[in-house]
Amino acid sequence: MRRIDNNEIFSKHEIKNTKQRNVILDILKKTDSPITAEEIFIRSQDSNVNMNFSTVYRILNTFVLKDIAIKTSIGEDDKNLYELNMEEHSHYLICLSCKKMIKIGHCRLEEYESQIQRNTKFHIIGHKLEIHGYCPECIEEDMYENKN
């Protein structure tokens, strides 16, 4: 997949290119699973660009409005999470113990969604799938603790 330059993204979505937006976009590009605004704020502190939490939050909202980022709430605590909009959505396995999120590959629900839409005339705009369970590390840790 071709790596898109930040300038191209900002130009395509008709928003001004600023240092703060570049920092946040770079953070989103480097993450492989959705992260909270708080995590983005903490990571932004490593840059030479000064910004406060409200700036991060405003930029994330702009990114969501312009379809640069996707905002979702996954898990039981229903915290808002953000990820780069890669023009294809993702589903995740969510560990109930450590809260680790593992991205699942290709979404097979899109064909099913089309069939449902044809059969019901219901205008579907999207879906969300979360699969909850325990990751191998937590299972192993639990088995170890139960042996002792």
Secondary structure per residue as TSV (DSSP state, phi and psi in degrees):
chain	resnum	aa	ss	phi	psi
A	1	M	-	360.0	134.2
A	2	R	-	-70.8	133.1
A	3	R	-	-79.8	120.5
A	4	I	-	-89.1	132.4
A	5	D	-	-68.2	144.7
A	6	N	H	-56.5	-41.2
A	7	N	H	-57.9	-40.5
A	8	E	H	-62.6	-43.1
A	9	I	H	-63.4	-48.0
A	10	F	H	-64.7	-39.5
A	11	S	H	-65.5	-46.7
A	12	K	H	-58.3	-38.9
A	13	H	T	-97.0	6.0
A	14	E	T	56.0	50.4
A	15	I	-	-128.2	153.5
A	16	K	-	-67.0	140.1
A	17	N	-	-87.3	114.2
A	18	T	-	-122.8	163.0
A	19	K	H	-60.3	-43.0
A	20	Q	H	-63.9	-43.1
A	21	R	H	-65.1	-37.1
A	22	N	H	-62.9	-42.8
A	23	V	H	-60.8	-47.8
A	24	I	H	-67.6	-41.0
A	25	L	H	-62.7	-41.6
A	26	D	H	-62.4	-39.1
A	27	I	H	-63.0	-46.1
A	28	L	H	-63.3	-36.8
A	29	K	H	-64.9	-31.4
A	30	K	H	-87.1	-12.2
A	31	T	-	-91.0	144.1
A	32	D	S	-105.0	3.2
A	33	S	S	-149.6	159.1
A	34	P	-	-58.2	143.9
A	35	I	B	-132.0	159.2
A	36	T	-	-79.3	163.4
A	37	A	H	-61.8	-35.4
A	38	E	H	-62.4	-43.6
A	39	E	H	-64.1	-39.5
A	40	I	H	-63.9	-42.8
A	41	F	H	-60.0	-46.2
A	42	I	H	-61.4	-44.4
A	43	R	H	-66.1	-31.2
A	44	S	H	-68.3	-21.9
A	45	Q	T	-67.3	-18.7
A	46	D	T	-76.2	-13.9
A	47	S	S	-85.8	168.6
A	48	N	S	-85.1	5.6
A	49	V	S	-100.5	124.6
A	50	N	-	-84.8	126.6
A	51	M	-	-154.7	151.4
A	52	N	-	-100.6	175.0
A	53	F	H	-62.1	-38.6
A	54	S	H	-64.0	-32.5
A	55	T	H	-65.9	-44.6
A	56	V	H	-59.0	-46.3
A	57	Y	H	-63.0	-43.1
A	58	R	H	-64.0	-42.4
A	59	I	H	-64.5	-42.7
A	60	L	H	-60.9	-42.0
A	61	N	H	-62.5	-40.1
A	62	T	H	-62.8	-45.6
A	63	F	H	-58.9	-40.0
A	64	V	H	-67.6	-45.2
A	65	L	H	-61.6	-32.7
A	66	K	T	-94.0	8.0
A	67	D	T	62.8	26.1
A	68	I	S	-83.2	-34.4
A	69	A	E	-127.8	160.4
A	70	I	E	-115.2	132.0
A	71	K	E	-106.0	130.6
A	72	T	E	-143.4	163.2
A	73	S	E	-123.8	120.2
A	74	I	-	-123.5	139.9
A	75	G	S	97.7	177.0
A	76	E	T	-74.2	-29.0
A	77	D	T	-81.1	-8.0
A	78	D	-	56.5	31.8
A	79	K	-	-73.4	145.0
A	80	N	E	-72.0	133.7
A	81	L	E	-124.4	150.5
A	82	Y	E	-126.5	142.4
A	83	E	E	-147.3	158.3
A	84	L	E	-66.1	137.1
A	85	N	-	-79.6	106.7
A	86	M	-	-95.3	18.3
A	87	E	S	68.4	-1.2
A	88	E	S	-138.4	136.5
A	89	H	-	-88.0	168.6
A	90	S	-	-129.1	157.5
A	91	H	E	-119.6	160.1
A	92	Y	E	-135.9	146.6
A	93	L	E	-88.9	132.2
A	94	I	E	-121.4	120.1
A	95	C	E	-76.3	124.6
A	96	L	T	-71.1	-20.1
A	97	S	T	-88.1	-59.2
A	98	C	T	-99.4	-4.7
A	99	K	-	70.2	11.8
A	100	K	-	-61.7	142.5
A	101	M	E	-116.3	128.0
A	102	I	E	-116.7	122.6
A	103	K	E	-70.8	134.9
A	104	I	E	-96.1	144.1
A	105	G	-	-64.4	-147.9
A	106	H	S	-43.7	135.9
A	107	C	-	-86.1	117.1
A	108	R	S	-90.2	-2.3
A	109	L	H	-76.6	-17.7
A	110	E	H	-63.0	-39.6
A	111	E	H	-64.5	-43.0
A	112	Y	H	-63.5	-40.9
A	113	E	H	-58.5	-44.6
A	114	S	H	-62.1	-41.9
A	115	Q	H	-63.5	-44.5
A	116	I	H	-60.9	-44.0
A	117	Q	H	-62.1	-43.3
A	118	R	H	-63.1	-43.0
A	119	N	H	-74.6	-31.4
A	120	T	H	-108.6	-13.2
A	121	K	-	63.4	15.3
A	122	F	-	-79.0	127.9
A	123	H	-	-83.1	101.3
A	124	I	-	-87.8	130.3
A	125	I	-	-109.1	-4.6
A	126	G	-	164.5	177.8
A	127	H	-	-151.9	167.8
A	128	K	-	-141.1	128.2
A	129	L	-	-127.8	124.3
A	130	E	E	-123.3	131.9
A	131	I	E	-115.2	118.4
A	132	H	E	-101.7	144.2
A	133	G	E	179.1	-150.7
A	134	Y	-	-127.1	131.9
A	135	C	-	-72.2	160.5
A	136	P	H	-56.2	-37.5
A	137	E	H	-64.2	-43.2
A	138	C	H	-70.6	-35.5
A	139	I	H	-63.5	-45.4
A	140	E	H	-63.1	-42.8
A	141	E	H	-62.3	-42.1
A	142	D	H	-65.4	-41.8
A	143	M	H	-64.0	-39.3
A	144	Y	H	-65.1	-44.9
A	145	E	H	-65.6	-34.6
A	146	N	H	-72.4	-24.8
A	147	K	H	-75.2	-27.1
A	148	N	-	-94.0	360.0
